[in-house]
Amino acid sequence: MAASEGRRYGGASAAERRADRRERLIRAAVALYGEHGYRRTTVAAVCRAAGLTPRYFYEAFENSEALLAETFREVGEVVLRHVADAAAAVDGPAEDRLAAMWTAYYDLLREQRAAARVFLLEVAGIDAAVDALFAESMTAFAALIVRTIDPAGGTDTVHPLAATGTMHGLLAIARSWVAGDCATPVAEVVRVVMPLCLLLAPPHAAGTPAAAIRSGS
């Protein structure tokens, strides 16, 4: 086994080739889910788009649900990292950090519409494992909002019902915007979502006056 794993073809090891095939399948899935929807995308279609045979699909994934889960996980990590970096790049008050974060978020959704469909629309109600991944992503995004408002604080002061209400409201806005072909200007959407973040603002957080966040200024 060790000799087989170490054998290289075209300069790539067996492990590197497997990783490349896995990534090709994920990229193909994002494109197809975004264009046709998860439920209308077959394993065969993903394999054709990736230029691979079904043998390699099942080498990487147990089934379609496992591919969807991994696709969602990768997209979610990219989105969270992107918006966190945008917020961290701003040296200013909370409302400025939040505005930068949400501007980056909606710009990314508009630029990567296939990935946006996977992240927002294609994962609901598939199975319990995918639902759990989605819930984890919502929790992580809520924590990022809290840290953006109050970098020195923690998330333990946020009421669970406030987190649930806020994140489902933000999710509904994003889904509606994507379903409407991202027609509303990003700056206008950012002004709409900013007040919702107040529900997650720790009561002790400095520099987060309600009026400033409500105005989106």
CORFEN-V443713 format. One record per residue. N is the residue number from 1. RES is the residue in one letter. PHI is phi in whole degrees, -180 to 180 (999 if undefined). D_FIRST is the distance of its C-alpha to the first C-alpha in Angstrom with 2 decimals. Layout:
n->N res->RES phi->PHI d_first->D_FIRST
n->N res->RES phi->PHI d_first->D_FIRST
This chain:
n->1 res->M phi->999 d_first->0.00
n->2 res->A phi->-62 d_first->3.79
n->3 res->A phi->-66 d_first->5.43
n->4 res->S phi->-64 d_first->5.07
n->5 res->E phi->-63 d_first->6.09
n->6 res->G phi->-84 d_first->8.52
n->7 res->R phi->-68 d_first->10.01
n->8 res->R phi->-117 d_first->13.45
n->9 res->Y phi->-126 d_first->15.98
n->10 res->G phi->61 d_first->19.54
n->11 res->G phi->85 d_first->18.80
n->12 res->A phi->-116 d_first->16.52
n->13 res->S phi->-77 d_first->12.87
n->14 res->A phi->-60 d_first->10.95
n->15 res->A phi->-65 d_first->12.06
n->16 res->E phi->-66 d_first->15.49
n->17 res->R phi->-67 d_first->15.82
n->18 res->R phi->-62 d_first->15.15
n->19 res->A phi->-63 d_first->17.69
n->20 res->D phi->-65 d_first->20.07
n->21 res->R phi->-64 d_first->20.03
n->22 res->R phi->-61 d_first->20.68
n->23 res->E phi->-67 d_first->23.53
n->24 res->R phi->-63 d_first->24.97
n->25 res->L phi->-66 d_first->25.19
n->26 res->I phi->-66 d_first->26.93
n->27 res->R phi->-62 d_first->29.34
n->28 res->A phi->-64 d_first->30.15
n->29 res->A phi->-64 d_first->30.79
n->30 res->V phi->-56 d_first->33.15
n->31 res->A phi->-64 d_first->35.12
n->32 res->L phi->-73 d_first->35.41
n->33 res->Y phi->-62 d_first->36.21
n->34 res->G phi->-67 d_first->38.81
n->35 res->E phi->-86 d_first->40.37
n->36 res->H phi->-114 d_first->40.24
n->37 res->G phi->92 d_first->39.38
n->38 res->Y phi->-62 d_first->36.38
n->39 res->R phi->-68 d_first->37.95
n->40 res->R phi->-105 d_first->38.60
n->41 res->T phi->-111 d_first->35.17
n->42 res->T phi->-93 d_first->32.75
n->43 res->V phi->-59 d_first->28.99
n->44 res->A phi->-60 d_first->29.78
n->45 res->A phi->-66 d_first->32.04
n->46 res->V phi->-63 d_first->29.50
n->47 res->C phi->-63 d_first->26.95
n->48 res->R phi->-61 d_first->29.73
n->49 res->A phi->-65 d_first->30.76
n->50 res->A phi->-85 d_first->27.27
n->51 res->G phi->72 d_first->26.79
n->52 res->L phi->-130 d_first->23.74
n->53 res->T phi->-90 d_first->23.29
n->54 res->P phi->-55 d_first->23.27
n->55 res->R phi->-54 d_first->19.68
n->56 res->Y phi->-76 d_first->18.75
n->57 res->F phi->-60 d_first->21.39
n->58 res->Y phi->-75 d_first->19.96
n->59 res->E phi->-69 d_first->16.46
n->60 res->A phi->-98 d_first->18.34
n->61 res->F phi->-137 d_first->21.29
n->62 res->E phi->-70 d_first->22.36
n->63 res->N phi->-164 d_first->25.77
n->64 res->S phi->-63 d_first->28.58
n->65 res->E phi->-63 d_first->29.72
n->66 res->A phi->-66 d_first->26.40
n->67 res->L phi->-66 d_first->26.67
n->68 res->L phi->-60 d_first->30.30
n->69 res->A phi->-62 d_first->29.57
n->70 res->E phi->-68 d_first->27.03
n->71 res->T phi->-62 d_first->29.49
n->72 res->F phi->-63 d_first->32.30
n->73 res->R phi->-61 d_first->30.44
n->74 res->E phi->-66 d_first->29.74
n->75 res->V phi->-62 d_first->33.29
n->76 res->G phi->-61 d_first->34.77
n->77 res->E phi->-65 d_first->33.09
n->78 res->V phi->-64 d_first->34.34
n->79 res->V phi->-62 d_first->37.82
n->80 res->L phi->-63 d_first->38.12
n->81 res->R phi->-65 d_first->37.02
n->82 res->H phi->-63 d_first->39.36
n->83 res->V phi->-75 d_first->42.41
n->84 res->A phi->-65 d_first->41.81
n->85 res->D phi->-64 d_first->41.77
n->86 res->A phi->-64 d_first->44.97
n->87 res->A phi->-68 d_first->46.72
n->88 res->A phi->-67 d_first->45.65
n->89 res->A phi->-76 d_first->47.04
n->90 res->V phi->-99 d_first->50.53
n->91 res->D phi->-102 d_first->52.66
n->92 res->G phi->-164 d_first->55.36
n->93 res->P phi->-68 d_first->56.56
n->94 res->A phi->-58 d_first->54.57
n->95 res->E phi->-64 d_first->56.03
n->96 res->D phi->-71 d_first->54.87
n->97 res->R phi->-65 d_first->51.31
n->98 res->L phi->-64 d_first->51.29
n->99 res->A phi->-62 d_first->52.77
n->100 res->A phi->-65 d_first->50.14
n->101 res->M phi->-62 d_first->47.35
n->102 res->W phi->-72 d_first->48.77
n->103 res->T phi->-63 d_first->49.62
n->104 res->A phi->-63 d_first->46.03
n->105 res->Y phi->-62 d_first->44.84
n->106 res->Y phi->-73 d_first->47.17
n->107 res->D phi->-61 d_first->46.71
n->108 res->L phi->-66 d_first->42.95
n->109 res->L phi->-60 d_first->43.54
n->110 res->R phi->-70 d_first->45.92
n->111 res->E phi->-76 d_first->43.69
n->112 res->Q phi->-118 d_first->40.52
n->113 res->R phi->-70 d_first->42.12
n->114 res->A phi->-64 d_first->39.09
n->115 res->A phi->-63 d_first->37.24
n->116 res->A phi->-62 d_first->40.50
n->117 res->R phi->-63 d_first->40.60
n->118 res->V phi->-62 d_first->37.12
n->119 res->F phi->-69 d_first->38.09
n->120 res->L phi->-108 d_first->41.56
n->121 res->L phi->-116 d_first->42.02
n->122 res->E phi->-93 d_first->38.94
n->123 res->V phi->-101 d_first->37.47
n->124 res->A phi->-74 d_first->40.47
n->125 res->G phi->72 d_first->40.34
n->126 res->I phi->-77 d_first->36.93
n->127 res->D phi->-162 d_first->35.57
n->128 res->A phi->-63 d_first->35.74
n->129 res->A phi->-66 d_first->32.48
n->130 res->V phi->-69 d_first->33.63
n->131 res->D phi->-59 d_first->37.10
n->132 res->A phi->-66 d_first->35.75
n->133 res->L phi->-61 d_first->33.98
n->134 res->F phi->-64 d_first->37.28
n->135 res->A phi->-62 d_first->39.21
n->136 res->E phi->-62 d_first->36.96
n->137 res->S phi->-66 d_first->37.54
n->138 res->M phi->-65 d_first->41.29
n->139 res->T phi->-64 d_first->41.28
n->140 res->A phi->-64 d_first->39.48
n->141 res->F phi->-69 d_first->41.97
n->142 res->A phi->-61 d_first->44.90
n->143 res->A phi->-64 d_first->43.74
n->144 res->L phi->-64 d_first->43.56
n->145 res->I phi->-60 d_first->47.12
n->146 res->V phi->-61 d_first->48.35
n->147 res->R phi->-65 d_first->46.78
n->148 res->T phi->-69 d_first->48.31
n->149 res->I phi->-70 d_first->51.69
n->150 res->D phi->-139 d_first->51.49
n->151 res->P phi->-58 d_first->48.72
n->152 res->A phi->-89 d_first->49.93
n->153 res->G phi->-93 d_first->50.08
n->154 res->G phi->-130 d_first->47.74
n->155 res->T phi->-95 d_first->47.07
n->156 res->D phi->-75 d_first->48.44
n->157 res->T phi->-88 d_first->51.98
n->158 res->V phi->-84 d_first->51.22
n->159 res->H phi->-68 d_first->52.47
n->160 res->P phi->-55 d_first->49.82
n->161 res->L phi->-68 d_first->52.30
n->162 res->A phi->-66 d_first->52.96
n->163 res->A phi->-64 d_first->49.28
n->164 res->T phi->-62 d_first->48.97
n->165 res->G phi->-63 d_first->52.11
n->166 res->T phi->-63 d_first->51.30
n->167 res->M phi->-69 d_first->47.78
n->168 res->H phi->-71 d_first->48.77
n->169 res->G phi->-66 d_first->51.72
n->170 res->L phi->-64 d_first->49.65
n->171 res->L phi->-64 d_first->47.13
n->172 res->A phi->-62 d_first->50.01
n->173 res->I phi->-64 d_first->51.42
n->174 res->A phi->-64 d_first->48.16
n->175 res->R phi->-63 d_first->47.56
n->176 res->S phi->-63 d_first->51.14
n->177 res->W phi->-66 d_first->50.92
n->178 res->V phi->-66 d_first->47.78
n->179 res->A phi->-63 d_first->49.26
n->180 res->G phi->-89 d_first->52.37
n->181 res->D phi->61 d_first->50.46
n->182 res->C phi->57 d_first->50.77
n->183 res->A phi->-74 d_first->54.44
n->184 res->T phi->-70 d_first->55.88
n->185 res->P phi->-55 d_first->55.78
n->186 res->V phi->-58 d_first->53.18
n->187 res->A phi->-59 d_first->55.91
n->188 res->E phi->-70 d_first->57.74
n->189 res->V phi->-64 d_first->54.71
n->190 res->V phi->-61 d_first->54.08
n->191 res->R phi->-62 d_first->57.70
n->192 res->V phi->-72 d_first->57.22
n->193 res->V phi->-82 d_first->54.10
n->194 res->M phi->-56 d_first->55.24
n->195 res->P phi->-62 d_first->57.70
n->196 res->L phi->-62 d_first->55.07
n->197 res->C phi->-66 d_first->53.26
n->198 res->L phi->-60 d_first->56.34
n->199 res->L phi->-65 d_first->55.26
n->200 res->L phi->-100 d_first->52.29
n->201 res->A phi->-72 d_first->54.33
n->202 res->P phi->-60 d_first->54.59
n->203 res->P phi->-60 d_first->58.31
n->204 res->H phi->-91 d_first->58.23
n->205 res->A phi->-63 d_first->56.47
n->206 res->A phi->-87 d_first->58.53
n->207 res->G phi->71 d_first->59.34
n->208 res->T phi->-126 d_first->58.73
n->209 res->P phi->-60 d_first->62.23
n->210 res->A phi->-58 d_first->62.23
n->211 res->A phi->-62 d_first->64.56
n->212 res->A phi->-67 d_first->62.37
n->213 res->I phi->-69 d_first->59.21
n->214 res->R phi->-61 d_first->61.24
n->215 res->S phi->-78 d_first->62.63
n->216 res->G phi->71 d_first->59.24
n->217 res->S phi->-87 d_first->60.95
